[in-house]
């Protein structure tokens, strides 16, 4: 029974939604959908051209967790997210300290000045 549960858990971990669905979820009215989408998109390194602009737009989301996750995600893309630096610089003025710090770290990972 335990092995069956482990197998089912492992199978579930590999069922990542497709990138296009996640990009669509960024426009969901549900905050949870947007947060999940931003966090999944952080790990799609081979698709930076599609994802980085969407994460830049997510820096303007009304929900703090979405903005925070978008800033973190942009940092994961490194030099591929160079176009995000102006938006991240703006995010350094966010009212939420987590967003400001994530933006600062992302800029340093992308290669810009802190």
Order of alpha helices (4+ residues) and beta strands (2+ residues): alpha-alpha-alpha-alpha-alpha-alpha-alpha
